[in-house]
Structure formats: C-alpha cells, structure tokens
Amino acid sequence: MYGIVNKAIQDLVIEQFGESEWEMVKKKSGIDVDFFLSNEPYDDDITYKLAAAVAEVFDMTIGQVLNIFGEYWVLRTGKEKYGGLMSAGGANLKEFLVNLPLFHNRIMLMYPKLTPPEFKVSDISDNAIHVHYFSKREGLQEFVRGLLSGLGKLYNTSVLIELLQTRDEGSSHEIFKVSW
Ligand code: HEM
C-alpha cells in the first residue's frame, strides 16, 4: 500500500499515545523502514505488521486497531488532507455511499499504482443501504467498518453497521448494511 497509509498509522499512534510509543510499535513490528514516503508504494506486509504491532503494544485485537484506523482515515486523513475530494463525494451520508463505487477512480489519478478496493451498493432505501466490499486483500473488513462509522461521524449521522455476510464464512465478499 502507498506510504500514506503507513504514515497515517504512525500519525495516529503519535497523536494518541506519543513518540516513544511509536518507536515501540516500530521496533515490535520488525520493519526496517525509518520513515514513509506518502507517494511510494510499499509491500502490504508492512501495513499488516504495523497493525499487528499496534495491537500487541496497546493490548488490542487487530480488528479493534483497524476499526480505529478506519475512523481516523476518514476523519483526519480524508477530511484534512483531501477535504475537497471527500466533500465532492456527496452532500450527505447516503449520497456519499451511493457514489462510493467510483470514489477510488479519482484516487487512482493521484496514486497510479493503487490496488483499490471495489465497492458496489444495493438495496438502497430512505434509511439504509447495502455496501458490498470486494478486495484482493484479506483481513481488512474491520477497517471498512471503521471507515463506514467514520463517514457517519463526518456527516453527523448516527449509523448502525451490520455485517450481513463475510469471506470468513465462505461468501465471495463482505456486505455491510448501513442504517441511519
Ligand atoms: C480522500 C480519501 C481517501 C484516500 C486518499 C484513499 C486512498 C487509499 C489508498 C492510498 C489506499 C491503499 C491502497 C494501495 O496503496 O494500493 C486505500 C485503500 C483502501 N481504501 Fe481508500 N482512500 C480514501 C477514502 C476511502 C473511503 C471513504 C473508503 C470507504 C468507505 C475507502 C476504502 C478503502 C479500503 C477498504 C482500502 C483497503 C484496500 C483493499 O481493501 O484492498 N477509502 N485508499
């Protein structure tokens, strides 16, 4: 994944815990990188090792780490570094989610070597939508849950997020039902 992802994990740890805790995470992860360049692609393994090290150092599950990181990604990285792109995504939560399938097309213009997630939506009603998540990567469903709850907060909308199906149970992809 592009360095901006690893860099955001670093920023999250430093902001919420401190510099020395970040050094502990880096050491525990065993990765041999001093700093991340946002525009350089890195091996996915680095991101997974960082998430696992954060979980170990702060006694959380990897799912909890990914969930917190998903919220941070929307509310800090997205909102502060790509505010224009985020607000162009929609005027409210429903609109943003309806447009989500096209969202990473624009990201690819900035990050051409992106391996983006794929989203589809179905069952759209006045107060709920099904978000289908397809990925070449494993184990990121809690990241998606965190992203979706971050979007709820971004739009000041209280949301209920239910996982209707998952690859963990043999399905082809994840489906999240987002209700508001
Ligand atoms: C301006 C905001 C955003 C930017 C700049 C951005 C950019 C990125 C980047 C750089 C990656 C790493 C992929 C790679 O390097 O190959 C990524 C992955 C991902 N993004 Fe976004 N993204 C944004 C918003 C969102 C939103 C709003 C969602 C969903 C609600 C989302 C869902 C994901 C997921 C699930 C992944 C993991 C990749 C996978 O599942 O294979 N992103 N994004």
Boltz pocket constraint, residues with backbone or C-beta under 6 A from the ligand:
constraints:
  - pocket:
      binder: B
      contacts: [[A, 1], [A, 2], [A, 4], [A, 5], [A, 41], [A, 73], [A, 74], [A, 77], [A, 78], [A, 82], [A, 85], [A, 86], [A, 100], [A, 103], [A, 104], [A, 107], [A, 111], [A, 113], [A, 114], [A, 115], [A, 116], [A, 117], [A, 118], [A, 134], [A, 135], [A, 136], [A, 137], [A, 140], [A, 143], [A, 144], [A, 147], [A, 148], [A, 151]]
      max_distance: 6.0
